[in-house]
Amino acid sequence: MKGVLNSLKKGFVLTNARGKIVQDAKGYKLDPVLFMGEKGGFAIKGWIGYDNKLSANVRVNVASGSVDEINSAIRPVFKSQKGAKYSYLDIPMAGT
């Protein structure tokens, strides 16, 4: 995982943000919250409870033309559908 994060340190310029954060009896539902740019971005979907517990999934998206910028050792963990604009990696997150 550290290799993925180090590869992304150079960053993405994020130009588009959208999504919904909905408050209900359990806490805050991230339904999903999306941050994207030309080279990719990420989407977060899940819950932040009133008890400060996080249960979410983060999908890191990398544009097909930018996949070569990712460290070759971790590039194989990214998935892609044939003809898709993005390769992706799902990262489950949980904790307090």
Backbone torsions as a table, in degrees:
resi	resn	phi	psi	omega
1	MET	NA	-38.8	-178.9
2	LYS	-58.6	-36.4	179.0
3	GLY	-63.5	-38.3	177.7
4	VAL	-62.2	-48.5	-177.8
5	LEU	-65.4	-39.6	177.9
6	ASN	-64.4	-36.6	179.4
7	SER	-66.4	-29.9	-177.6
8	LEU	-90.5	-0.8	-178.2
9	LYS	-60.5	-30.1	178.2
10	LYS	-64.3	-24.5	168.8
11	GLY	90.4	170.4	175.1
12	PHE	-124.7	143.4	168.5
13	VAL	-86.5	116.3	-178.5
14	LEU	-94.5	119.9	-175.4
15	THR	-114.0	-7.5	-175.9
16	ASN	-139.2	126.7	176.3
17	ALA	-132.1	135.9	176.6
18	ARG	-160.4	167.6	178.4
19	GLY	142.7	-175.4	-179.3
20	LYS	-131.6	139.2	168.4
21	ILE	-118.6	112.9	-173.5
22	VAL	-111.1	125.6	177.9
23	GLN	-88.9	134.1	173.8
24	ASP	-144.0	-164.6	-175.2
25	ALA	-64.5	-26.5	-178.3
26	LYS	-87.3	-28.5	-175.1
27	GLY	152.5	-134.9	-178.0
28	TYR	-116.9	123.9	178.9
29	LYS	-96.0	124.4	175.0
30	LEU	-92.2	111.5	-162.5
31	ASP	-126.2	76.1	-55.7
32	PRO	-72.5	165.8	174.4
33	VAL	-104.9	123.6	-170.7
34	LEU	-120.1	130.9	175.8
35	PHE	-125.8	116.4	-175.7
36	MET	-132.7	157.6	175.5
37	GLY	-145.9	-170.2	-177.0
38	GLU	-63.2	-39.1	-177.0
39	LYS	-92.0	-9.4	-179.5
40	GLY	144.5	-157.9	-178.7
41	GLY	168.6	-152.2	179.5
42	PHE	-151.9	157.3	177.2
43	ALA	-128.4	137.9	178.7
44	ILE	-119.2	129.0	178.6
45	LYS	-134.7	131.3	178.7
46	GLY	156.2	-148.9	-173.9
47	TRP	-133.8	144.7	165.5
48	ILE	-120.6	111.0	-175.8
49	GLY	-81.1	162.0	175.4
50	TYR	-64.3	-18.5	177.1
51	ASP	-86.8	12.1	179.3
52	ASN	68.2	18.9	176.0
53	LYS	-90.0	136.8	178.9
54	LEU	-108.2	132.6	173.0
55	SER	-139.2	102.7	-173.9
56	ALA	-149.3	165.5	173.9
57	ASN	-124.3	130.2	177.5
58	VAL	-109.5	127.6	175.2
59	ARG	-107.2	116.1	176.2
60	VAL	-90.3	122.3	-179.8
61	ASN	-108.4	134.0	176.7
62	VAL	-126.6	126.1	179.7
63	ALA	-57.3	142.1	-177.7
64	SER	-52.2	-37.8	-180.0
65	GLY	-73.4	-10.8	-178.0
66	SER	-109.6	-0.8	-178.2
67	VAL	-59.2	-33.3	-179.8
68	ASP	-64.4	-17.6	178.4
69	GLU	-77.5	-13.1	179.3
70	ILE	-82.7	141.7	178.5
71	ASN	-49.4	131.2	-175.7
72	SER	-62.5	-24.7	179.7
73	ALA	-70.0	-27.6	-178.4
74	ILE	-108.8	-8.1	-179.8
75	ARG	-53.6	-37.5	-178.9
76	PRO	-63.0	-19.1	-179.2
77	VAL	-79.4	-14.1	176.1
78	PHE	-77.1	138.0	-179.2
79	LYS	-105.0	156.0	178.5
80	SER	-153.5	141.2	173.1
81	GLN	-87.3	148.3	179.9
82	LYS	-60.1	128.1	179.1
83	GLY	79.8	3.7	-178.4
84	ALA	-74.9	153.0	179.0
85	LYS	-77.8	-21.3	-174.8
86	TYR	-132.2	147.7	164.5
87	SER	-98.1	154.7	-175.0
88	TYR	-142.9	159.5	175.2
89	LEU	-137.6	124.2	177.5
90	ASP	-92.7	130.4	-179.8
91	ILE	-124.1	111.5	175.9
92	PRO	-73.4	142.1	179.2
93	MET	-131.5	136.1	176.3
94	ALA	-153.8	153.3	178.0
95	GLY	151.2	-169.4	178.4
96	THR	-124.2	NA	NA
